[in-house]
């Protein structure tokens, strides 16, 4: 049986003798009214929000842009970025140690790690910040009293050190779970192969296990870094002049509360967007080997 395609999407089937066997069929594109309705509603919502932002004089965009690059705001932004970087480095190193301890066969080592996770994941980070900041009320002297190895807690626990301790130690508990999941995702045969080559446990962990686990660790760790940047705003309660507290200090003098909050919001959005792009680039780079292996496996399957 032959098929004849006619103009305007009409298909005609002919019998071997050339006489029509079936009626002509017309093919129409499927209609999707829901797609256009949803798109129109979203567009209308975006236009409404944009119109409100532009026409509402109470936002005082002239004040916002005049303070956007104020030296006090930039200094607060720098402190926010420094806190994010330092706390994430400490959290990653301590989280790796806790993940290894949690996977240990020694019940005492595993118990210490699990107790740490229970305490720091079970209490709010704001409470932990306040406890570290007021540590001098519990331990006025840190070290061995009456010796040269004794220091005043008020001198050691400044607002900056309290912020680093509170944020980093809390984040380490969450990073430990992320790293433990990444380590468990590596096939046990990889460790056995490394041992067969004569590698010690520490060397095989650094050279074999950890690089493969990073593909699983990086995406949630990147999200934690973005969350850490936002959590730094909590240190304003201990009077550390990061981005939000700097904006609040300026607002207390010029009484422009909403514009200064918008200044902080713009910088938070800008920095989190940059971190998101960096995270995406790292994920793509780490997934190159996996994508190449998948393509090679498909090619082998086709040849067989």
C-alpha positions as CSV (number, residue, x, y, z in Angstrom):
1,X,0.0,0.0,0.0
2,X,1.4,3.4,-0.9
3,X,1.1,6.7,1.0
4,X,0.6,10.0,-0.6
5,X,1.3,13.2,1.4
6,X,-0.8,16.1,0.2
7,X,-0.4,19.8,1.0
8,X,-1.8,21.3,4.2
9,X,-1.0,18.2,6.3
10,X,-3.5,15.9,4.4
11,X,-2.4,12.2,4.2
12,X,-4.0,9.9,1.7
13,X,-3.5,6.2,1.5
14,X,-3.9,4.4,-1.8
15,X,-4.5,0.8,-2.4
16,X,-2.2,-1.2,-4.7
17,X,-4.6,-0.5,-7.6
18,X,-4.5,3.2,-7.0
19,X,-8.0,3.7,-5.6
20,X,-8.4,5.4,-2.2
21,X,-8.5,3.0,0.7
22,X,-9.0,5.4,3.6
23,X,-10.5,8.8,4.0
24,X,-8.2,11.8,4.0
25,X,-6.9,12.7,7.5
26,X,-6.0,16.3,8.5
27,X,-3.3,16.7,11.2
28,X,-3.6,19.7,13.5
29,X,-1.2,21.0,16.1
30,X,-2.3,20.3,19.7
31,X,-3.8,23.3,21.4
32,X,-2.4,24.2,24.8
33,X,-4.6,26.9,26.3
34,X,-3.2,26.3,29.9
35,X,0.3,27.1,28.7
36,X,-0.7,30.5,27.3
37,X,-3.0,31.3,30.3
38,X,-0.2,30.6,32.8
39,X,2.3,32.5,30.8
40,X,0.0,35.5,30.5
41,X,-0.7,35.5,34.3
42,X,3.0,35.3,35.1
43,X,3.8,38.1,32.7
44,X,1.0,40.3,34.2
45,X,2.3,39.6,37.7
46,X,5.9,40.6,36.7
47,X,4.7,43.8,35.1
48,X,2.6,44.6,38.1
49,X,5.5,44.1,40.5
50,X,7.8,46.2,38.2
51,X,5.3,49.0,38.0
52,X,4.9,49.0,41.8
53,X,8.6,49.1,42.3
54,X,9.1,52.0,39.9
55,X,6.1,54.2,40.8
56,X,6.0,53.8,44.6
57,X,8.0,56.8,45.9
58,X,8.2,55.2,49.4
59,X,11.0,52.9,48.2
60,X,13.2,56.0,47.7
61,X,15.4,54.6,45.1
62,X,17.5,57.7,45.1
63,X,18.5,57.1,48.7
64,X,19.2,53.4,47.9
65,X,21.6,54.2,45.0
66,X,23.3,56.9,47.0
67,X,24.2,54.5,49.8
68,X,24.8,51.4,47.6
69,X,28.6,52.0,47.4
70,X,28.9,53.8,50.8
71,X,32.3,52.9,52.4
72,X,30.5,51.6,55.5
73,X,28.3,49.3,53.4
74,X,31.3,48.0,51.5
75,X,33.2,47.4,54.7
76,X,30.2,45.4,56.1
77,X,30.0,43.5,52.8
78,X,33.7,42.6,53.1
79,X,33.3,41.4,56.6
80,X,30.3,39.3,55.5
81,X,32.3,37.7,52.7
82,X,35.3,37.1,55.1
83,X,33.0,35.4,57.6
84,X,31.4,33.2,54.9
85,X,34.8,32.1,53.6
86,X,36.5,31.5,57.0
87,X,33.5,29.7,58.5
88,X,33.0,27.4,55.4
89,X,36.7,26.4,55.4
90,X,36.6,25.6,59.1
91,X,33.2,23.8,58.7
92,X,34.6,21.7,55.8
93,X,37.7,20.6,57.6
94,X,35.9,19.9,60.9
95,X,33.0,18.3,59.0
96,X,35.4,15.9,57.2
97,X,36.9,14.9,60.6
98,X,33.4,14.3,62.1
99,X,32.3,12.3,59.1
100,X,35.4,10.0,59.4
101,X,34.8,9.7,63.2
102,X,31.1,8.9,62.6
103,X,32.1,6.1,60.2
104,X,34.7,4.7,62.7
105,X,34.4,1.2,64.1
106,X,35.4,2.5,67.5
107,X,32.2,3.2,69.5
108,X,33.8,5.9,71.6
109,X,35.0,7.9,68.6
110,X,31.7,7.4,66.9
111,X,29.8,8.4,70.1
112,X,31.7,11.7,70.3
113,X,30.9,12.5,66.7
114,X,27.2,11.7,67.1
115,X,27.0,13.7,70.3
116,X,28.5,16.7,68.5
117,X,26.0,16.4,65.7
118,X,23.1,16.0,68.2
119,X,24.0,19.1,70.1
120,X,24.9,21.5,67.3
121,X,22.1,20.4,64.9
122,X,19.5,20.4,67.7
123,X,20.0,24.0,68.9
124,X,19.4,27.2,66.8
125,X,22.5,28.9,65.5
126,X,21.3,32.2,67.1
127,X,21.3,30.6,70.5
128,X,24.8,29.2,69.9
129,X,26.1,32.7,68.9
130,X,24.7,34.2,72.1
131,X,26.3,31.5,74.2
132,X,29.7,31.9,72.6
133,X,29.4,35.7,73.0
134,X,28.6,35.3,76.7
135,X,31.1,32.6,77.4
136,X,33.0,34.8,79.9
137,X,30.0,34.5,82.2
138,X,30.6,30.8,82.5
139,X,34.4,30.6,82.2
140,X,36.0,33.9,83.2
141,X,39.4,32.4,82.6
142,X,40.3,30.0,79.8
143,X,43.2,27.7,80.4
144,X,45.0,26.8,83.6
145,X,44.4,29.4,86.3
146,X,47.4,30.8,88.0
147,X,49.8,30.0,85.2
148,X,51.0,31.7,82.0
149,X,48.5,29.5,80.1
150,X,45.5,31.4,81.4
151,X,43.7,34.0,79.4
152,X,40.7,36.2,80.1
153,X,37.6,34.9,78.2
154,X,36.5,38.5,77.5
155,X,39.8,39.2,75.7
156,X,39.6,36.0,73.7
157,X,35.9,35.9,72.9
158,X,35.4,39.1,70.9
159,X,32.3,39.6,68.7
160,X,34.4,38.4,65.7
161,X,35.7,35.3,67.4
162,X,32.2,34.5,68.8
163,X,30.7,34.9,65.3
164,X,33.3,32.5,63.8
165,X,32.9,30.0,66.5
166,X,29.1,30.1,66.4
167,X,28.7,29.9,62.6
168,X,31.6,27.5,61.9
169,X,30.9,24.9,64.6
170,X,27.2,24.9,63.7
171,X,27.8,24.5,60.0
172,X,30.4,21.7,60.7
173,X,27.6,19.5,62.0
174,X,25.7,19.8,58.7
175,X,28.8,19.5,56.5
176,X,29.6,16.3,58.4
177,X,26.4,14.7,57.1
178,X,27.0,16.0,53.6
179,X,30.5,14.6,53.5
180,X,29.5,11.3,55.1
181,X,26.9,10.8,52.3
182,X,29.5,11.7,49.7
183,X,32.1,9.2,51.1
184,X,29.4,6.5,51.3
185,X,28.6,7.0,47.6
186,X,32.1,5.8,46.6
187,X,32.1,2.2,45.8
188,X,33.9,0.0,48.3
189,X,35.9,-1.6,45.4
190,X,37.7,1.7,45.0
191,X,39.1,1.4,48.5
192,X,40.0,-2.2,48.0
193,X,41.8,-1.4,44.8
194,X,43.8,1.3,46.5
195,X,44.8,-1.1,49.3
196,X,45.8,-3.7,46.7
197,X,48.2,-1.1,45.3
198,X,49.8,-0.6,48.7
199,X,48.2,2.7,49.6
200,X,47.8,3.5,53.2
201,X,44.3,4.5,54.5
202,X,45.1,8.2,54.7
203,X,46.7,8.2,51.2
204,X,43.8,6.3,49.6
205,X,41.3,8.6,51.3
206,X,43.1,11.7,49.8
207,X,43.9,10.4,46.4
208,X,41.0,8.0,45.6
209,X,38.0,8.3,47.9
210,X,37.7,12.1,48.5
211,X,38.1,13.2,44.8
212,X,35.3,10.9,43.7
213,X,33.1,11.9,46.7
214,X,33.5,15.6,45.8
215,X,31.0,15.1,42.9
216,X,28.3,14.3,45.5
217,X,29.5,16.8,48.1
218,X,29.8,19.9,46.0
219,X,26.1,20.6,45.1
220,X,24.8,20.5,48.7
221,X,28.0,22.1,50.0
222,X,27.5,25.0,47.6
223,X,24.0,25.5,48.9
224,X,25.3,25.5,52.4
225,X,27.8,28.2,51.4
226,X,25.0,30.4,50.1
227,X,23.0,29.8,53.3
228,X,26.1,30.7,55.4
229,X,26.4,34.0,53.6
230,X,22.8,34.7,54.7
231,X,23.3,33.4,58.2
232,X,26.0,36.0,58.8
233,X,23.2,38.5,59.2
234,X,22.5,36.8,62.6
235,X,25.8,38.2,64.0
236,X,24.2,41.6,64.1
237,X,22.7,40.6,67.5
238,X,26.3,40.7,68.9
239,X,27.0,44.1,67.4
240,X,29.4,42.9,64.7
241,X,29.3,45.4,61.8
242,X,28.6,43.0,58.9
243,X,26.4,44.0,56.0
244,X,23.1,44.1,57.7
245,X,24.3,45.7,60.9
246,X,26.2,48.4,58.9
247,X,22.9,49.2,57.1
248,X,21.1,49.4,60.4
249,X,23.7,51.7,61.9
250,X,23.3,54.1,58.9
251,X,19.5,53.8,59.2
252,X,19.6,54.7,62.9
253,X,21.2,58.1,61.8
254,X,19.3,59.0,58.7
255,X,16.0,57.2,59.6
256,X,15.8,55.7,56.1
257,X,15.0,52.2,57.3
258,X,13.4,50.7,54.1
259,X,16.0,52.1,51.7
260,X,18.9,50.8,53.8
261,X,17.3,47.4,54.0
262,X,17.0,47.5,50.3
263,X,20.7,48.3,50.0
264,X,21.5,45.2,52.1
265,X,19.1,43.1,50.0
266,X,20.7,44.2,46.7
267,X,24.1,43.2,47.9
268,X,22.9,39.8,49.3
269,X,21.2,39.0,46.0
270,X,24.4,40.0,44.1
271,X,26.7,37.9,46.2
272,X,24.5,34.9,46.3
273,X,24.1,35.1,42.5
274,X,27.9,35.1,42.1
275,X,28.2,32.1,44.5
276,X,25.6,30.2,42.5
277,X,27.5,30.8,39.2
278,X,30.7,29.6,40.8
279,X,28.9,26.5,42.2
280,X,27.5,25.7,38.8
281,X,30.9,26.0,37.2
282,X,32.5,23.6,39.7
283,X,29.7,21.1,39.3
284,X,30.2,21.1,35.5
285,X,33.9,20.6,35.9
286,X,33.6,17.8,38.3
287,X,31.0,16.0,36.2
288,X,33.1,15.9,33.0
289,X,34.6,12.6,33.8
290,X,31.2,11.1,34.6
291,X,29.7,12.4,31.3
292,X,32.6,11.1,29.3
293,X,32.4,7.6,31.0
294,X,28.6,7.5,30.3
295,X,29.1,8.3,26.6
296,X,31.8,5.7,26.3
297,X,29.6,3.1,27.9
298,X,26.7,3.9,25.5
299,X,29.1,3.6,22.6
300,X,30.3,0.2,23.8
301,X,26.8,-1.0,24.2
302,X,25.9,0.0,20.6
303,X,29.0,-1.9,19.2
304,X,28.1,-5.0,21.1
